[in-house]
Amino acid sequence: MLFVGIDERLSIKDEILLTIRRHVQNGPFRRESGGVLIGRELIEGNLVVVEHMTSPMPRDRRGRHFFDRRDASHVVFYNELNKDECIYAYIGEWHTHPERSPEPSVKDLRNWSRIRGEDFARSVQYHAIAGTYEIGFWAFGPADKQVSLMARRKWGDLGL
């Protein structure tokens, strides 16, 4: 699935979107879920391709209104992908919100800023928040740490 912003294009495998959709908080007792988006930046065509992801791990902290990625298995998975050839990059984070049309919270923005400060390899990071009705993608960076909505799609329009 291709998501097009003003200056960027983000391609996400359908399997990844389906996995994120399975974690949507469509019930009153569902906890937030999240993980890492991993892929490659293709120079030709100015395209970022998300090919892998992590899902919630046992040591992550989860509640109705928060997800804290704490489990080292996210990093282990990333390192395992790159053990032979270092071709994959950290693209960003994904998580759910218990609302129809998600918006980044103050905590989300702080977390993205912290992560941005630790990742010098990529010029822009892409973060996804999945709501009950739609999913949004935000571009974050580069130097001025500006967050901008890249794309928003209704789950029903994705054809998954």
Phi, psi and omega per residue, in radians:
M1 nan 2.305 -3.095
L2 -1.803 2.273 3.062
F3 -2.039 2.191 -3.040
V4 -2.010 2.233 3.065
G5 -1.853 -2.837 -3.133
I6 -1.203 -0.878 -3.096
D7 -2.072 0.140 -3.038
E8 -2.450 2.762 3.052
R9 -2.300 2.326 -3.089
L10 -2.206 2.100 3.121
S11 -1.879 2.230 -3.119
I12 -2.187 2.243 3.135
K13 -1.044 2.473 -3.135
D14 -0.996 -0.641 -3.128
E15 -1.065 -0.598 3.136
I16 -1.229 -0.775 3.102
L17 -1.099 -0.671 3.099
L18 -1.116 -0.711 3.120
T19 -1.123 -0.776 3.103
I20 -1.064 -0.760 -3.115
R21 -1.080 -0.604 3.110
R22 -1.109 -0.392 -3.120
H23 -1.625 -0.034 -3.105
V24 -0.992 2.453 -3.095
Q25 -1.452 1.261 -3.069
N26 -1.654 0.331 3.057
G27 -2.486 2.759 -3.039
P28 -1.163 -0.296 -3.097
F29 -1.964 0.145 3.132
R30 -1.344 2.349 -3.139
R31 -1.587 2.762 3.057
E32 -1.086 2.568 3.081
S33 -2.195 2.857 3.106
G34 -3.065 -3.137 3.134
G35 3.071 -2.776 -3.053
V36 -1.995 2.491 3.032
L37 -1.778 2.276 -3.051
I38 -2.268 2.410 -3.141
G39 -2.985 -2.635 -3.103
R40 -2.364 2.666 3.050
E41 -1.846 2.027 3.139
L42 -1.617 2.094 -3.080
I43 -1.122 -0.765 3.106
E44 -1.234 2.165 3.104
G45 1.519 0.063 3.103
N46 0.806 1.004 -3.013
L47 -2.182 2.337 3.014
V48 -1.871 2.216 -3.089
V49 -1.982 2.099 3.093
V50 -1.633 2.014 -3.054
E51 -1.982 -0.319 -3.106
H52 -2.447 2.798 3.100
M53 -2.671 2.838 2.935
T54 -1.955 2.756 3.090
S55 -2.017 3.043 -3.138
P56 -0.955 2.422 -3.129
M57 -1.984 2.840 -3.043
P58 -0.982 -0.583 -3.083
R59 -1.618 0.013 3.049
D60 -1.208 2.614 3.077
R61 -1.693 2.230 -3.071
R62 -2.377 2.462 3.049
G63 -2.607 -3.103 -3.125
R64 -1.060 -0.604 -3.064
H65 -2.176 0.436 3.068
F66 -2.772 2.642 2.979
F67 -2.449 2.144 3.093
D68 -2.088 2.014 3.135
R69 -1.327 1.872 -3.060
R70 -2.091 -0.372 -3.023
D71 -1.331 2.260 3.141
A72 -1.160 -0.224 -3.124
S73 -1.106 -0.440 3.071
H74 -1.083 -0.806 3.136
V75 -1.209 -0.681 3.111
V76 -1.048 -0.766 3.112
F77 -1.053 -0.810 3.116
Y78 -1.037 -0.831 -3.136
N79 -1.116 -0.637 3.116
E80 -1.123 -0.682 3.093
L81 -1.060 -0.585 -3.046
N82 -1.775 0.235 -3.028
K83 -1.158 -0.616 -3.131
D84 -1.625 -0.826 3.101
E85 -2.321 2.346 -3.130
C86 -1.537 1.316 -3.085
I87 -1.865 -0.235 -3.085
Y88 -1.758 2.567 -3.128
A89 -2.167 2.691 2.973
Y90 -1.230 2.153 -3.139
I91 -1.714 -0.690 -3.125
G92 2.907 -2.840 -3.114
E93 -2.019 2.762 2.953
W94 -2.328 2.607 2.996
H95 -2.819 2.972 -3.117
T96 -1.812 2.771 2.991
H97 -2.290 2.544 3.127
P98 -1.484 0.939 3.138
E99 -2.510 2.760 -3.092
R100 -1.122 -0.961 -3.089
S101 -2.021 1.691 -2.997
P102 -1.224 2.583 3.025
E103 -2.294 2.573 3.096
P104 -1.129 2.346 3.073
S105 -1.443 2.993 3.062
V106 -1.042 -0.707 3.109
K107 -1.094 -0.740 3.097
D108 -1.017 -0.823 -3.105
L109 -1.110 -0.690 3.087
R110 -1.120 -0.750 -3.133
N111 -1.141 -0.771 3.124
W112 -1.092 -0.658 3.112
S113 -1.153 -0.732 3.096
R114 -1.073 -0.816 -3.133
I115 -1.118 -0.726 3.139
R116 -1.014 -0.684 3.129
G117 -1.181 -0.362 -3.136
E118 -1.649 -0.253 -3.039
D119 -1.971 1.803 -3.112
F120 -1.701 -0.092 -3.051
A121 -1.346 -0.658 -3.056
R122 -1.789 2.518 3.111
S123 -1.369 -0.629 -3.133
V124 -2.327 2.447 3.023
Q125 -1.894 2.671 3.138
Y126 -2.141 2.222 -3.108
H127 -2.136 2.462 -3.127
A128 -2.026 2.441 2.990
I129 -2.197 2.157 -3.109
A130 -1.747 2.079 3.040
G131 -1.710 -3.083 -3.111
T132 -1.327 -0.416 -3.089
Y133 -1.913 -0.532 -3.105
E134 -2.668 2.939 3.106
I135 -2.105 2.458 3.123
G136 -2.113 2.608 3.099
F137 -2.153 2.286 -3.135
W138 -2.064 2.369 3.040
A139 -1.628 2.398 -3.093
F140 -2.306 2.051 3.086
G141 2.223 -2.982 -0.040
P142 -1.487 -1.415 -2.954
A143 -1.278 -0.673 -3.041
D144 -1.457 0.010 3.115
K145 0.965 0.698 3.130
Q146 -1.512 2.371 3.117
V147 -1.811 2.293 3.081
S148 -2.433 2.455 3.079
L149 -1.165 2.136 3.140
M150 -1.580 -0.842 -3.099
A151 -2.772 2.700 3.090
R152 -2.461 2.263 3.139
R153 -2.345 2.456 3.040
K154 -1.288 2.432 3.136
W155 -0.968 -0.700 -3.106
G156 -1.151 -0.397 -3.127
D157 -1.507 -0.127 -3.080
L158 -1.440 -0.263 3.106
G159 1.177 0.517 -3.123
L160 -1.636 nan nan
